[in-house]
Amino acid sequence: YSAYLYLAMSVDADLKGLKGAGQWFKVQYQEETGHAMKFMGYLLDQGAAVELGAIAQPPRTFASLLDMFEKTLKHEQGVTKSINGLMDLAKSENDHATQIMLQWFITEQIEEEKADNDVLTQLRMAGSSMGTLLMIDKHLGKRGAAG
């Protein structure tokens, strides 16, 4: 769902003329797809079956760039909570391999939430200044493709 949500945000940002934010969310989409592949690869390496279920449709439009990043942070906080729950389960099961794999995601979530908070701080400081919003958008567009 994370990848799907960020793809929807990318499309909406592009349609709003915020091409930099559109790029930022495209990179986020690519990262989330990579994360899904990392989980899938780990499960397959462990001999577990992988079941692909339906993905809920994300919203099509968002009120503003601020709204997108507020929703991004809230979503990432939910992901963090889920990963922490998985870690708690892995610890209770003495599943050391899964704990090691999940540690990577815990570190990643710290970075994700910090990045979202940084952008939110800038957007809130910008207020209704269109010039500042365009500067922030230009900066967001400098984010390169996920590696």
Order of alpha helices (4+ residues) and beta strands (2+ residues): alpha-alpha-alpha-alpha-alpha
